[in-house]
Amino acid sequence: MLPTSHAFREGARRALDDAALQQALGMLKTGFRVKRGVAARRMPEFEQLRDVARDLKNHTLDNLDLYLEAFEAKVVEQGGKVHWCRDAASARQVILDICRAAGARTVTKSKSMVAEEIALNPFLERHAVEPIETDLGEYIIQLRDEPPSHIIAPAIHLNRRHVADAFMANHRDLPPERPLDEPRQLLDEARAVLRQRFLAADVGITGANLLIAETGSVALVTNEGNADLTMTLPRVHIVLTGIEKVVPTLDDAMTVLRLLARSATGQEFSSYTTFVAGPRRPGDLDGPEQFHVVLLDNGRSNMLGGEFQDMLRCIRCAACLNHCPVYGAAGGHAYGWVYSGPMGSVLTPALVGLEEAHHLPNASSLCGRCEAVCPMRIPLPKMLRHWREREFERHLPPLRARAALRLWAWLARRPALYRLFADAGMAGLAWLARRRGGRFAKLPLAGGWTRARDLPAPQGRTFLSQWAAGKRRP
């Protein structure tokens, strides 16, 4: 996808009209949300652990240069190499150079949002290197030539029939009459196809959940084991990661990992949690001959020391997506780029520029649920408001929207007049509602709401009038 959100409104409209997508998104309410709540309640120290993790990441970000240099020193000491990349173009070129030096024709990849961020797959394809996604969800959407729609469940927008059709269209060497009606049949076919890809790959590319400065090691978390095969079977292992993933010690890494799986999938720990450090040593039975770490900035250092630094604490658990009512209605593709949901609405403008992404901070009800469930206590609503302020200052919203905000601000500075208009508006809506069964299927200036659902009519008086009446009581 192109780094733009100009089409968010149209994308959201299409998503609301997509019955299959709406059914798939319904899983968020009964799946990830429920499991996360159960996992958190089972750990008595969960809330305290969130505070500890927030503080350790704040300390790390305040000393990021120190810990990144310590990490690099340890990697080099163990026979690896670290590549510092300012932007997406330099990261892509470094990876291509490593692949060419290895004579690579095929590359296996485990799931990496940073690889999506730099558009690595199409770049490699243009230079005669075939990338193969090995995470099942990523593999499915690669076959369909689609971007991921969720951080941890990239194919959440698809159903079983979509997957079967993709396999039939792409696995043409298999019998066309084979049954693909059950999840197990789909899984077995993907496993058989990908196993050959694992064995044939010249280079393996993974992301990184954490970088440990103390040991120069990389923590990788999956539920499929695909990252382990990606980094151990090929001759060359490339780790592609953002600079914010570093933590000081192994103990710190374990603190974050105790929060990660519980917040993401509701597991106590992911099925495969692997620490890798450097290339194969003498006597090792497996492992790569070369170990490279590509550290990507791509706008992250600009966030340090400012009002968006807290966003760099994000561990990509997707808890904010899973609990966001806007994401739950529109899905990930509507956001127009790699990162979606509340975290994407904050991060995307920082990485691609507010001019390209100014619609996203408005794709939120500011209900605060995202901050309430974030394991790193990232104040997402506050940062969304910061982006909205900047958007208004730069005159990026339409003139009509800016005029409406100015009118609201003018009224808000005149409480008596504000209450008069609010009372009149409530009375008018209540009168209309009595004629329309208590709900609005259509309402001027509320078409975005009523297009997908009815708007409840006001009940009783305004909050301010009720509060004032309460004060007058003896």
C-alpha positions in Angstrom: 0.0 0.0 0.0 1.0 3.6 -0.6 1.7 5.6 2.6 -1.5 7.7 2.4 -4.8 7.8 4.2 -6.6 10.1 1.8 -9.0 7.3 1.0 -9.9 6.4 4.6 -13.5 7.6 4.4 -14.1 5.7 1.2 -12.3 2.7 2.5 -14.4 2.8 5.6 -17.6 3.0 3.5 -16.6 -0.1 1.5 -15.8 -1.9 4.7 -19.2 -1.3 6.2 -20.8 -2.6 3.1 -18.7 -5.8 3.1 -20.7 -8.5 4.8 -17.9 -11.0 4.9 -15.6 -8.5 6.4 -18.1 -7.5 9.0 -18.6 -11.1 10.0 -14.8 -11.6 10.3 -14.4 -8.5 12.4 -17.0 -9.8 14.7 -14.4 -12.3 16.0 -12.6 -9.4 17.7 -15.5 -9.1 20.2 -15.6 -12.8 21.1 -12.0 -13.7 20.5 -9.0 -11.5 21.2 -10.9 -9.1 23.6 -12.3 -11.9 25.8 -9.0 -13.9 25.9 -7.0 -10.8 26.8 -9.4 -10.0 29.7 -9.2 -13.5 31.0 -5.4 -13.6 30.8 -5.0 -10.3 32.6 -7.3 -11.3 35.4 -5.3 -14.5 35.9 -2.1 -12.6 36.7 -2.5 -10.7 40.0 0.5 -8.4 39.2 -0.6 -7.6 35.7 -1.3 -3.9 36.3 1.9 -3.5 38.3 3.8 -5.2 35.5 2.4 -2.6 33.0 3.9 0.2 35.2 7.3 -1.6 35.3 7.3 -2.1 31.5 6.3 1.5 30.9 9.1 2.8 33.1 11.8 0.5 31.6 10.9 1.6 28.1 10.9 5.2 29.0 14.4 4.8 30.5 15.5 3.0 27.4 14.2 5.6 25.0 15.8 8.4 27.1 19.1 6.5 26.6 18.5 4.9 23.2 21.9 5.7 21.7 23.7 4.1 24.7 21.7 0.9 24.4 21.8 0.6 20.7 25.6 1.0 20.7 25.9 -1.6 23.4 23.7 -4.0 21.4 25.8 -3.4 18.3 29.0 -4.1 20.2 27.7 -7.4 21.4 26.4 -8.5 18.0 29.8 -7.7 16.4 31.6 -9.5 19.3 29.6 -12.7 18.4 30.4 -12.5 14.7 27.4 -10.6 13.4 27.0 -7.3 11.6 24.8 -4.3 12.3 23.6 -2.0 9.5 22.3 1.4 10.4 19.6 2.7 8.0 18.2 6.2 8.0 15.2 5.5 5.8 13.3 2.8 3.9 15.4 3.1 0.7 18.7 2.5 2.5 17.2 -0.5 4.4 15.9 -2.0 1.2 19.3 -1.6 -0.5 21.3 -3.1 2.3 19.0 -6.2 2.3 19.3 -6.5 -1.5 23.1 -6.2 -1.3 23.2 -9.0 1.3 21.0 -11.2 -0.9 23.1 -10.6 -4.0 26.3 -11.3 -2.1 24.8 -14.6 -1.0 23.6 -15.4 -4.5 20.1 -15.6 -3.3 17.2 -16.4 -5.6 14.6 -17.1 -2.9 14.1 -15.6 0.5 11.9 -16.8 3.3 10.4 -14.3 5.6 8.6 -14.5 8.9 6.1 -11.8 9.7 7.5 -8.3 9.9 5.6 -5.1 10.0 8.8 -3.2 9.3 9.2 -5.2 6.1 5.7 -4.0 5.1 6.7 -0.4 6.2 9.6 -0.3 3.7 7.7 -2.2 1.0 10.5 -4.9 0.9 8.7 -7.6 -1.0 7.9 -5.7 -4.2 11.4 -4.2 -4.1 13.0 -7.7 -4.0 10.8 -9.0 -6.7 11.8 -6.1 -9.0 15.4 -7.2 -8.5 14.9 -10.9 -9.3 14.8 -12.1 -5.6 11.6 -14.0 -4.7 10.3 -13.4 -1.2 8.1 -16.1 0.4 6.0 -15.2 3.5 6.0 -18.1 5.9 3.5 -16.9 8.5 0.3 -18.6 7.4 -1.7 -15.4 7.4 1.0 -13.5 5.6 1.4 -16.3 3.1 -2.4 -16.3 2.4 -2.5 -12.5 1.7 0.7 -12.7 -0.3 -1.1 -15.2 -2.6 -4.0 -12.8 -2.9 -1.6 -9.8 -3.4 -3.0 -8.0 -0.4 -1.5 -6.1 2.5 -2.1 -7.3 6.1 -5.2 -5.9 7.8 -4.1 -6.6 11.4 -0.8 -6.6 13.2 -1.0 -10.2 14.6 -3.7 -11.6 12.4 -2.9 -10.3 9.0 -5.7 -12.3 7.2 -8.4 -11.6 9.7 -10.5 -10.1 7.0 -10.8 -13.4 5.1 -12.9 -16.5 5.6 -12.2 -20.2 4.8 -13.6 -19.9 1.3 -11.2 -17.0 0.5 -8.2 -19.1 1.6 -9.3 -22.2 -0.4 -9.8 -20.1 -3.5 -6.3 -18.6 -3.1 -4.7 -22.1 -2.7 -6.6 -23.4 -5.8 -5.4 -20.5 -7.9 -1.8 -20.7 -6.8 -1.0 -24.3 -6.0 -1.5 -25.5 -9.6 0.7 -28.5 -9.3 -1.7 -30.1 -6.9 -4.9 -32.0 -8.0 -7.7 -29.6 -8.7 -10.3 -32.0 -7.3 -8.6 -32.1 -3.8 -10.9 -31.2 -0.9 -10.2 -27.8 0.8 -13.3 -27.5 3.0 -11.8 -27.9 6.4 -9.2 -25.8 8.3 -7.0 -28.9 8.8 -6.9 -29.5 5.0 -5.9 -26.0 4.4 -3.2 -26.1 7.1 -1.7 -29.4 5.8 -1.5 -28.0 2.3 0.2 -24.8 3.4 2.6 -26.8 5.6 3.6 -29.1 2.7 4.1 -26.2 0.2 6.0 -24.0 2.6 8.3 -26.8 3.9 9.9 -27.0 0.4 10.3 -23.3 0.4 12.1 -23.4 3.8 14.5 -26.0 2.5 15.2 -24.1 -0.8 15.7 -20.6 0.6 19.1 -18.9 0.4 18.4 -16.1 2.9 16.0 -15.9 5.8 14.5 -12.5 6.9 12.8 -12.1 10.3 11.6 -9.2 12.3 12.4 -8.8 16.0 10.1 -8.5 19.0 13.0 -7.3 21.2 16.7 -6.5 21.0 18.7 -7.2 24.2 21.6 -4.8 24.7 23.1 -6.9 27.4 23.6 -10.0 25.3 23.3 -8.8 21.7 20.5 -11.2 21.2 17.2 -11.0 19.4 13.9 -12.2 20.7 11.4 -13.7 18.3 7.8 -14.7 19.1 5.5 -16.8 17.0 2.8 -19.4 17.4 3.8 -21.3 14.2 7.5 -21.8 14.6 8.1 -20.3 11.1 10.6 -17.8 12.4 12.8 -20.6 13.8 12.9 -22.3 10.4 13.4 -19.0 8.6 16.5 -18.2 10.7 18.1 -21.6 11.1 17.8 -23.3 7.7 19.2 -20.6 5.2 22.9 -19.7 5.1 22.2 -16.1 5.9 19.9 -14.6 8.5 18.8 -11.0 8.3 17.0 -9.3 11.2 15.0 -6.2 10.1 13.8 -4.1 13.0 13.1 -0.6 14.2 15.5 1.1 16.5 12.9 1.3 19.3 12.9 -2.4 19.9 15.9 -2.5 22.2 15.8 -3.2 26.0 18.7 -3.2 28.4 18.7 -6.7 29.8 17.3 -10.2 29.5 15.3 -9.5 32.7 13.7 -6.5 31.0 12.9 -8.6 27.9 11.1 -11.1 30.1 9.1 -8.4 31.7 7.8 -7.3 28.3 7.2 -10.8 27.0 5.0 -11.6 30.0 2.8 -8.8 28.8 3.0 -9.3 25.1 1.2 -12.6 24.6 -1.4 -11.9 27.3 -2.3 -8.6 25.6 -2.2 -10.0 22.1 -3.8 -13.4 22.0 -4.6 -14.1 25.6 -1.9 -16.7 26.0 0.4 -16.8 29.0 3.3 -17.1 26.5 3.5 -17.6 22.8 4.2 -21.1 21.6 7.6 -20.3 20.2 9.8 -17.7 22.0 13.3 -17.9 20.7 16.5 -15.9 21.4 19.1 -15.9 18.7 22.6 -14.3 18.9 25.0 -14.3 16.0 25.9 -16.8 13.3 26.6 -20.5 13.8 29.5 -21.2 16.1 32.0 -24.1 15.8 30.2 -27.2 17.1 26.7 -25.9 16.5 24.4 -28.3 14.7 22.5 -25.7 12.8 22.2 -22.0 12.3 23.2 -19.5 9.6 26.7 -18.8 8.4 26.0 -15.0 8.5 24.0 -12.9 10.9 22.9 -9.4 10.0 20.8 -6.9 11.9 19.3 -4.0 9.9 18.3 -1.2 12.3 15.8 1.2 10.7 15.1 4.8 11.8 12.7 6.0 9.1 11.4 8.9 11.2 11.6 7.3 14.7 14.4 9.4 16.0 12.3 12.5 15.2 9.8 11.3 17.7 12.3 11.2 20.6 12.0 14.0 23.1 8.7 15.2 21.8 5.0 14.7 22.4 5.0 11.5 20.4 7.9 9.7 22.1 5.5 7.5 24.1 4.4 5.8 20.9 7.9 4.2 20.6 7.0 2.1 23.6 4.6 0.1 21.4 5.3 -3.7 21.3 2.9 -4.4 18.4 0.5 -6.5 20.5 -2.6 -5.1 18.7 -4.6 -4.8 21.9 -5.6 -1.3 20.9 -6.9 -2.6 17.5 -8.8 -5.4 19.1 -10.7 -3.0 21.4 -11.2 -0.1 19.1 -14.8 0.5 17.9 -13.6 2.2 14.7 -11.2 -0.6 13.7 -13.9 -3.1 14.6 -16.2 -1.5 12.1 -13.7 -0.5 9.3 -11.0 -3.1 9.5 -7.3 -2.5 8.8 -7.3 -1.8 5.0 -9.3 1.3 5.4 -6.4 3.0 7.2 -4.4 3.0 3.9 -1.0 1.9 5.1 0.8 -0.7 7.2 -0.3 0.4 10.7 -3.9 0.5 11.5 -6.2 1.1 14.5 -5.3 3.7 17.2 -1.6 2.9 17.2 -1.5 3.4 13.4 -3.5 6.6 13.7 -0.7 8.0 15.9 2.4 6.3 14.3 1.6 6.8 10.6 1.5 10.6 10.6 4.9 10.5 12.4 6.5 8.3 9.8 4.9 9.5 6.5 3.9 13.1 7.5 0.7 14.6 8.7 -0.2 15.9 5.2 -0.4 12.3 4.0 -2.1 10.9 7.0 -4.2 13.7 8.6 -7.5 11.8 8.3 -6.3 9.0 10.6 -6.2 10.9 13.9 -9.9 11.7 13.3 -10.6 8.0 12.9 -11.3 7.6 16.6 -14.1 8.2 19.0 -11.5 9.0 21.8 -13.3 6.6 24.0 -10.0 5.8 25.7 -10.4 2.0 25.5 -7.1 1.7 23.6 -5.1 3.3 26.4 -7.0 1.3 29.0 -5.8 -2.0 27.5 -2.4 -1.0 26.2 0.2 -3.1 28.1 2.8 -0.2 27.8 0.3 2.4 29.0 0.7 4.5 25.8 -1.6 7.6 26.0 -3.0 7.1 22.6 -6.0 9.5 22.9 -3.8 12.3 24.1 -1.5 11.9 21.1 -4.5 11.7 18.7 -5.6 15.1 20.1 -2.1 16.5 19.5 -2.3 15.4 15.8 -5.8 16.9 15.5 -4.4 20.2 16.9 -1.6 20.2 14.4 -4.0 19.3 11.6 -6.2 22.3 12.5 -3.2 24.6 12.7 -2.0 23.7 9.2 -5.5 24.2 7.8 -5.6 20.5 6.6 -9.3 19.8 7.4 -11.9 21.0 4.9 -13.0 24.6 5.3 -16.5 23.4 6.4 -14.9 21.4 9.3 -12.7 24.2 10.4 -15.6 26.6 10.3 -17.7 24.2 12.5 -14.9 23.9 15.0 -14.5 27.7 15.2 -18.2 28.1 15.7 -18.2 25.5 18.5 -15.2 27.2 20.1 -17.0 30.6 20.0 -20.0 29.1 21.7 -18.0 27.2 24.3 -16.5 30.5 25.4 -20.0 31.8 26.1 -21.5 29.3 28.5 -25.0 30.8 28.7 -25.3 30.9 24.9 -23.9 27.4 24.6 -26.5 26.0 27.0 -29.3 27.9 25.2 -28.3 26.3 21.8 -27.7 22.8 23.4 -31.2 22.9 25.1 -32.8 24.0 21.8 -31.0 21.3 19.9 -32.0 18.6 22.4 -35.6 19.7 22.3 -35.7 19.8 18.5 -34.1 16.3 18.2 -36.5 14.9 20.8 -39.5 16.3 18.9 -38.2 14.8 15.7 -37.5 11.4 17.4 -41.1 11.1 18.7 -42.2 11.2 15.0 -39.6 8.6 14.0 -39.9 5.9 16.6 -37.2 7.2 18.9 -34.2 6.7 16.5 -32.9 8.4 13.4 -32.2 6.4 10.3 -31.3 9.6 8.5 -30.2 13.0 9.9 -28.5 16.0 8.4 -24.8 16.2 9.2 -24.8 12.7 10.6 -24.8 10.7 7.4 -21.6 9.0 8.3 -23.3 7.5 11.3 -26.7 6.8 10.0 -25.5 5.1 6.8 -24.5 2.1 8.8 -26.7 2.3 11.9 -29.5 4.3 13.5 -28.6 7.3 15.7 -30.3 7.0 19.1 -32.4 10.1 20.0 -31.6 12.3 23.0 -33.3 11.2 26.2 -34.3 13.9 28.7 -32.3 17.1 29.4 -28.6 17.9 28.7 -26.0 17.0 31.2 -25.3 20.6 32.0 -29.0 21.3 32.7 -29.2 18.3 35.0 -26.0 19.3 36.8 -27.3 22.8 37.3 -30.6 21.5 38.6 -28.7 19.3 41.0 -26.7 22.2 42.4 -29.9 24.1 43.1 -31.3 21.4 45.3 -31.0 22.0 49.0 
